[in-house]
Every structure is written in structure tokens, then in C-alpha cells.
């Protein structure tokens, strides 16, 4: 019997498990895929939004601003790269300039700090490569960037280091409710828990239906991206947005925490929740939008394209409620869900407290997680000391990203361990460089086979 079962091992479920793991609780995470961070958390913009976009008074507004304020500290403790690079919403017409004024006022009402409207002269000083047609911009210095899948992996790993259990390939097929607990069924497996958190992303409405809650539904929104080589990452400093429309914030141009340049996403309503194909039309739309925002984008330096899915709810806001005693929905967590995730976790912990969950802090809680970037960020002398103790750190496997055998073996065995090539990619960046795995993939397969006896 578990105290809390969290359905869904994306960034929201992961941050909730991480927040709960500091208490004397028996926790499990149930993930239908073979690894964590496989849904929206695997493929989004990685932007920590300042919080000027959401409607004042909404959960989105409240939790976005609070989450943004929490993010630097929490990424520091989890060893996850974070960069406070700021964000700019750029206007290219008088109509868009009026929209910026509204966004600025909305942000001030939401409590966003240091917001400022910039004229073109100020804008071009900050961003020399901004599009020629730019008239003005809304500047949010508190905007930042983070790796969404690294944050998810680290949060879940820290929860596991503190005793939480992860069930992979656990697709929830039924939930049996009693007066005392919930039995969650997947094929011939089942787990019991006193409290259940429904953080199942695109499928959270289907999970809610299993307990008779039909108060909301979700649909899928598709977004395609282009990723450019690391030599392009310095083209812009801040994250560059256009004025938002009904379908979101439009095509952005942003550096990543790893030094690449990210373009996208498109925004397309589509029924198929599992389709992650990219299209010629989508990529053309990305290039057109990005080229308007920023001059001189070296599109010939693109190294990959990918597609993400986000869950859009019917309420226009995050859906965080208690439809049945001991059962909490955390659904419709579209943008700014990544930004809000630490605050969503904090909010859910308080809901659980109100529901009667006893929360006693652990005396032996492990607060700090070793960064997966520890070796690559070490000084030469420190690297040599590590190699003397373990020669595997002296063998480069991924030439493009400089990833060693030692780092890969560590990723396979550190919570939650990598189990396939994509899992290694998300944990170490091996296969994320110019050759996209062309050179290192055979060796990575050998290491997986050796370390896991498969």
C-alpha cells in the first residue's frame, strides 16, 4: 500500500513526486512508457516564462509567476542547467505595439518584476540581430531557459533517491475506488494507494473518466521545431517571441541551455495524440516566422527537427481540483506548465494536506542531486583525477558532444536509469550533436548490452 501514487512521469508528475519525497511517505510513480519525460516534457521550448501572458487571477498566472521565482533554486539543487537570459516580445506593427502594452499591464497585475517596454533603439542594443521590421518590445528580465527533460529526469531521480518507486510500462487501464483507497490496474499488475495524483498529460481526461469525473476533456496541439548547431547559439541572447495570438505565442527564436539555437513551435490542432511527425509545411512556417524575428539565421546549420504535443483543456486554465476524496486532477497543463511546475507541486502538496495526508519531514532527506554535467563542467585537473580513479571517463564515445564512457555508464545506473538509446541521449547528450548518433550509436548499444545484460 502506497500513501501516494502519481500517474504520469512528466515534468509535472516528477516535480510533485520530488516535492512529496521530502516527507515520510511511501510514493510510487506510474508511467505508461518505458522511460520518464516521454510526453510533452521530451519536446517543448524549455522556456521559463516570466508570467505576463496569463489572465490575472487564473491558476496559470499565479503558478507561473511563483514557479518562475522558484526555478533557479530548484534547478540548482537538482544539478540542472538554468540560464536567466530574459525574454523579449517583439512588435512589428502598431496593432502589435498595442498588444504589448496590454501584456505589460497584465504582467504587472500578475506580479512580474522588472517588466519594461523598449523602443527600437534600446531593443537593438540588447539584440543586434533583431528583425529589421521590429518597432518595439516588451522586455522581461526574469525570463529564463531550462532543459525540460533534464529537469524531469533529475526531479524523478531525486525522488527515487529518497525512496520513491518508479513503475515503467505501467499503462493505467482501470481504477477501482473503495472507501479507504484506490487500486490502480495495468494488465495483471496493480498498486494500491490512499491518494492518487492524476498527472497523465494528454491522457489525464481518460484517467479522470475512470473514477467517474467527466468535468473536463483534453485535446492535442501539435508543435514542430528546428534545432540549429551550437555555433549558432550566440545569434540571440534573450528568448525572442512575437506578439501572441489565439493559438499561442507563435514562432520563437531562443538559445538553449546547451548552446544550440531553437526555432519554433508551430501550433496545429490535431486529434491524433501520438503523431509526432514533422512536415515540410511546418518547417517552412518555422523558417518564415523565425526569419521575421531575427536576421541572418543560418538555416543551413540545422541538425535536427522534432515535434511535441501539448494537452489543451476545455476550461482555458490549468485544471487542478479534487473531484473525489483523495484523488487530485492535475490536467490541461499547457504552456506555461514547465515554468509553473515547481509551484504546481507546491500547490498539490497543500491540497493533499487539506485532504488529510499527514506530512512529516524526513530527517535524512537528500536535497542535492549530482549534476549529469559534473564531469564535462569540471576543470582539467579535476577530470584527470576522476580518470585516474575510473579510466572509463577518459574514453570519448560521443565525439560531437564529448561524452565519455564513464558518463554513459553512470546514466544507465543512476536513478532513473537509461534503458535505451533515447534514454542515454536525454541524460548525456550523446547523439545530440552534428552527426545525430552516426558515429557513437554502435558503441552506445554495446554499453547498454553490457551494463544491462540485454
C-alpha positions in Angstrom: 0.0 0.0 0.0 1.4 3.4 -1.0 0.5 6.7 0.6 0.5 8.5 -2.8 0.5 7.2 -6.4 1.4 9.7 -9.1 0.1 8.8 -12.5 2.4 10.3 -15.2 6.2 10.8 -15.1 6.5 14.0 -17.0 7.8 17.3 -15.5 4.6 17.9 -13.5 4.3 14.4 -12.1 8.0 14.4 -11.5 8.0 17.7 -9.6 5.1 16.6 -7.5 6.9 13.3 -6.6 10.0 15.3 -5.8 8.1 17.7 -3.5 6.4 14.8 -1.7 9.7 12.8 -1.3 10.9 15.1 1.5 8.2 13.7 3.7 7.8 10.3 5.5 5.6 8.9 2.7 5.6 5.8 0.6 5.3 7.1 -3.0 5.1 5.5 -6.4 5.2 7.0 -9.9 3.3 5.1 -12.7 4.4 5.7 -16.3 2.9 4.1 -19.3 6.1 4.5 -21.4 9.4 2.7 -20.9 11.1 5.9 -19.6 10.3 9.2 -17.9 9.9 12.5 -19.8 8.5 10.8 -22.9 5.5 13.1 -23.5 5.3 16.9 -23.6 8.3 17.0 -21.3 10.5 15.5 -24.0 9.9 18.1 -26.7 9.0 21.6 -25.8 10.6 25.0 -25.9 12.3 24.8 -22.5 11.3 28.4 -21.6 10.8 29.6 -18.1 8.1 32.2 -18.8 8.1 35.4 -16.7 4.3 35.3 -16.3 3.0 38.3 -18.2 0.8 36.2 -20.6 -1.8 34.5 -18.4 -5.1 36.1 -17.4 -4.8 37.8 -14.0 -6.4 35.8 -11.2 -6.1 32.5 -13.1 -4.1 29.5 -11.8 -1.9 29.9 -14.8 -0.9 33.4 -13.7 -0.5 32.6 -10.1 1.5 29.4 -10.6 3.6 30.7 -13.5 5.0 33.7 -11.5 5.6 31.6 -8.4 7.2 28.8 -10.4 9.4 31.2 -12.2 10.6 32.6 -8.9 11.3 29.0 -7.6 13.1 27.7 -10.7 16.6 28.9 -10.2 16.9 27.4 -6.7 15.3 24.1 -7.6 17.4 23.6 -10.7 20.5 24.4 -8.6 19.7 21.7 -6.0 18.9 19.2 -8.8 22.0 19.9 -10.8 20.1 21.0 -13.9 21.4 23.8 -16.2 19.4 27.0 -15.9 20.1 30.3 -17.6 18.4 33.6 -16.8 18.6 35.0 -20.3 15.4 37.2 -20.3 12.7 37.3 -22.9 11.5 39.8 -25.5 8.1 40.0 -27.1 8.7 42.0 -30.3 6.1 44.1 -32.1 6.3 44.5 -35.9 3.1 46.7 -36.3 1.2 49.4 -34.5 -1.5 46.8 -33.6 1.1 44.6 -32.1 2.5 47.5 -30.1 -0.9 48.0 -28.5 -0.9 44.3 -27.6 2.5 44.8 -25.9 1.0 47.5 -23.7 -1.8 45.1 -22.7 0.7 42.3 -22.0 2.8 44.7 -19.9 -0.2 45.7 -17.8 -1.3 42.1 -17.4 2.2 41.2 -16.3 2.3 44.0 -13.7 -1.1 42.7 -12.4 0.3 39.2 -12.1 3.3 40.4 -10.1 6.0 40.0 -12.7 9.1 42.0 -11.7 11.2 44.5 -13.8 9.0 44.5 -16.9 9.8 47.2 -19.4 8.7 48.4 -22.8 11.6 49.1 -25.1 11.8 51.4 -28.1 13.7 50.1 -31.2 17.0 51.7 -30.2 17.0 50.0 -26.8 15.9 46.7 -28.4 18.7 46.7 -31.0 21.3 47.4 -28.3 20.1 44.2 -26.5 19.7 42.2 -29.6 21.7 43.5 -32.6 20.3 40.7 -34.9 16.7 41.5 -34.3 14.5 41.7 -37.4 14.6 44.9 -39.4 10.9 45.4 -39.1 10.8 45.5 -35.3 9.3 48.6 -33.8 9.4 47.9 -30.0 9.4 45.1 -27.5 8.3 44.1 -24.0 11.3 43.0 -22.0 11.0 40.5 -19.2 14.5 40.1 -17.5 13.2 37.3 -15.2 12.5 35.0 -18.2 14.9 32.0 -18.4 15.6 28.7 -20.2 16.0 25.2 -18.8 16.1 21.7 -20.3 12.6 20.2 -19.8 13.7 16.5 -20.0 16.7 17.0 -17.8 14.6 18.8 -15.2 12.1 15.9 -15.3 14.8 13.2 -15.0 16.5 14.9 -12.2 13.3 15.6 -10.2 12.2 11.9 -10.5 15.8 10.7 -9.8 15.9 12.7 -6.6 12.5 11.4 -5.6 13.8 7.9 -6.2 17.0 8.6 -4.2 14.7 9.5 -1.4 12.7 6.2 -1.6 10.0 6.8 -4.2 9.4 3.9 -6.6 9.0 4.2 -10.4 6.9 1.7 -12.4 7.7 1.8 -16.1 5.4 0.4 -18.8 2.5 0.8 -16.4 -0.4 1.8 -18.6 -3.4 2.5 -16.3 -6.4 0.6 -17.6 -8.7 0.8 -14.6 -9.0 2.5 -11.2 -11.1 0.7 -8.5 -12.3 3.1 -5.8 -13.1 1.9 -2.2 -13.9 3.9 0.9 -10.3 3.5 2.0 -8.1 3.6 -1.0 -7.6 3.3 -4.8 -6.5 0.2 -6.7 -4.8 1.2 -10.0 -4.7 -1.6 -12.5 -2.4 -2.2 -15.5 -2.8 -5.6 -17.1 -2.0 -8.2 -14.5 -0.3 -5.6 -12.3 -1.9 -3.3 -9.8 -0.9 -1.0 -7.0 -2.9 0.4 -4.1 -2.7 3.9 -2.8 -4.6 6.1 -0.3 -4.1 9.2 -2.5 -3.8 9.5 -6.3 -2.4 12.3 -8.4 -3.6 12.4 -12.0 -0.7 14.0 -13.9 -1.2 11.9 -17.1 -0.7 14.7 -19.6 -2.6 14.3 -22.8 -4.5 11.4 -21.3 -5.4 12.9 -17.9 -9.1 13.2 -19.0 -9.2 9.4 -19.7 -7.8 8.8 -16.2 -10.4 11.1 -14.7 -13.2 9.2 -16.5 -12.1 6.0 -14.7 -13.3 7.5 -11.4 -16.5 8.9 -12.9 -15.2 12.5 -13.4 -16.3 13.9 -16.8 -16.0 17.6 -15.8 -13.3 18.3 -18.5 -11.8 17.0 -21.6 -8.4 17.5 -23.4 -7.4 17.8 -27.0 -3.9 17.8 -28.5 -2.0 20.7 -30.0 1.0 19.8 -32.2 4.2 21.9 -32.4 7.1 21.4 -34.7 10.7 22.7 -34.0 14.0 23.1 -35.7 17.3 22.8 -33.8 20.5 24.5 -35.1 24.1 23.7 -34.4 25.9 25.0 -31.3 27.9 27.6 -33.3 24.5 29.4 -33.9 23.6 29.7 -30.2 25.1 33.2 -29.8 22.9 34.7 -32.5 20.5 36.0 -29.8 20.8 36.4 -26.1 17.2 36.5 -25.0 14.3 34.4 -26.0 12.6 36.2 -28.8 8.8 36.0 -29.1 6.3 37.6 -31.5 3.0 39.1 -30.1 0.8 36.2 -29.0 -2.3 35.1 -30.9 -5.3 32.7 -30.3 -3.0 29.7 -30.8 -0.2 30.7 -28.5 3.0 32.8 -28.6 3.9 31.9 -32.1 7.4 31.1 -33.5 10.2 31.8 -31.1 13.9 32.1 -31.5 15.9 31.1 -28.4 19.3 29.8 -27.3 19.2 26.6 -25.3 21.0 25.8 -22.1 23.3 23.5 -24.2 24.2 26.4 -26.6 22.2 25.5 -29.6 19.6 27.7 -31.3 15.9 26.6 -31.2 13.3 27.7 -33.6 9.6 27.0 -33.3 7.0 25.8 -32.5 4.2 25.7 -34.9 0.7 25.3 -33.4 -1.8 22.9 -35.0 -4.9 21.4 -33.5 -5.0 17.7 -34.3 -7.0 14.7 -32.9 -4.2 12.2 -33.1 -2.4 12.5 -29.7 0.5 10.2 -30.6 1.6 11.6 -34.0 5.0 13.3 -33.7 5.9 13.5 -37.4 7.4 16.7 -38.8 6.2 18.2 -42.1 7.6 20.3 -44.9 4.8 22.8 -44.3 5.5 23.1 -40.6 9.3 23.6 -41.2 8.6 26.2 -43.8 6.3 28.0 -41.3 9.1 27.9 -38.7 11.7 29.4 -41.0 9.3 32.1 -42.2 8.4 33.2 -38.6 11.9 32.9 -37.2 13.4 34.9 -40.1 11.0 37.7 -39.4 12.0 37.9 -35.7 15.8 37.6 -36.2 18.1 38.5 -39.1 20.7 36.1 -40.5 19.5 32.8 -39.1 21.9 30.2 -40.7 19.3 27.7 -41.6 21.9 25.5 -43.3 23.3 24.8 -39.9 20.1 22.9 -38.7 21.0 19.5 -37.3 17.5 18.1 -36.5 13.8 18.7 -36.4 11.3 17.3 -33.9 7.6 17.6 -32.9 5.9 17.9 -29.5 2.4 17.6 -28.2 0.7 19.6 -25.5 -2.6 19.0 -23.7 -5.1 21.8 -24.1 -8.1 21.7 -21.7 -11.7 22.9 -22.1 -11.5 25.4 -19.2 -8.8 27.8 -20.5 -6.9 27.4 -17.3 -4.9 24.7 -15.5 -7.3 22.1 -14.1 -6.2 21.3 -10.6 -9.1 20.0 -8.5 -10.3 17.3 -6.2 -13.3 15.5 -7.9 -13.3 12.7 -5.3 -11.8 12.4 -1.9 -8.1 11.5 -2.1 -8.0 12.0 -5.9 -6.4 15.1 -7.4 -6.5 16.1 -11.1 -3.6 18.0 -12.4 -4.6 18.3 -16.1 -4.6 20.7 -19.0 -1.1 21.8 -18.1 -0.2 23.5 -21.3 2.2 26.5 -21.5 3.4 27.8 -19.1 3.3 24.4 -17.5 7.0 23.8 -17.4 7.5 27.3 -15.8 4.8 26.6 -13.3 5.8 23.0 -12.4 7.6 23.7 -9.1 4.6 25.9 -7.9 2.1 23.3 -9.2 3.9 20.7 -7.0 3.8 23.1 -4.0 0.1 23.7 -4.6 -0.7 20.0 -4.9 1.2 19.2 -1.6 -1.1 21.7 0.1 -4.2 20.1 -1.4 -3.1 16.7 -0.1 -2.6 18.2 3.3 -6.1 19.6 3.2 -7.3 16.2 2.1 -5.9 14.7 5.3 -2.4 13.4 4.2 0.0 13.5 7.2 3.2 15.3 6.2 6.2 14.8 8.4 9.6 15.9 7.0 12.3 13.3 6.7 15.4 13.7 8.9 17.6 12.1 6.3 16.2 13.8 3.2 18.7 14.0 0.3 18.3 17.6 -1.0 21.1 17.7 -3.5 21.5 15.6 -6.7 24.7 15.3 -8.6 24.6 17.0 -12.0 24.8 14.9 -15.1 27.1 17.7 -16.4 29.5 17.3 -13.5 32.3 15.7 -15.4 32.1 17.9 -18.5 32.0 21.1 -16.3 35.0 20.0 -14.2 38.4 21.6 -14.6 41.1 19.8 -16.4 42.9 18.9 -13.1 39.6 17.5 -11.7 38.9 15.5 -14.8 42.3 13.9 -14.7 41.8 13.0 -11.0 38.5 11.3 -12.0 40.1 9.5 -14.9 42.8 8.1 -12.6 40.2 6.6 -10.4 38.0 5.4 -13.3 39.6 5.1 -16.8 36.1 5.0 -18.5 35.9 8.8 -18.1 39.0 9.0 -20.3 37.3 7.3 -23.2 35.3 9.6 -25.5 32.3 7.8 -27.0 30.3 10.7 -28.5 32.8 12.9 -30.4 30.3 15.7 -31.3 29.4 16.4 -27.6 32.5 15.0 -25.9 30.6 12.4 -23.8 32.7 9.7 -22.2 32.0 6.1 -21.4 32.0 6.8 -17.7 29.2 9.4 -18.1 27.1 6.9 -20.2 27.6 4.1 -17.7 26.6 6.5 -14.9 23.4 7.5 -16.8 22.5 3.8 -17.1 22.8 3.2 -13.4 21.8 6.5 -11.8 18.1 6.9 -10.9 16.0 6.7 -13.1 18.4 4.7 -15.3 18.6 4.9 -19.1 17.3 1.8 -20.8 17.7 2.6 -24.5 19.4 4.9 -26.9 16.9 7.8 -26.4 17.3 7.5 -22.7 21.1 7.9 -23.0 20.5 10.9 -25.3 18.3 12.7 -22.9 20.7 12.1 -20.0 24.1 12.7 -21.5 23.6 14.4 -24.9 25.3 11.6 -26.7 23.7 11.5 -30.2 22.6 15.2 -30.0 25.5 16.7 -31.9 26.1 17.2 -35.6 26.1 13.6 -36.6 23.0 12.7 -34.6 24.4 9.4 -33.4 26.0 8.3 -36.7 29.4 7.6 -35.0 28.5 6.7 -31.4 25.3 4.7 -31.7 27.0 1.3 -32.2 29.2 1.8 -29.1 26.2 3.0 -27.1 24.3 -0.2 -28.0 27.3 -2.2 -26.8 27.4 -0.4 -23.5 23.7 -0.8 -22.9 24.0 -4.5 -23.7 27.0 -4.9 -21.4 25.7 -2.9 -18.4 22.1 -4.3 -18.5 22.9 -7.8 -19.7 20.4 -7.5 -22.6 
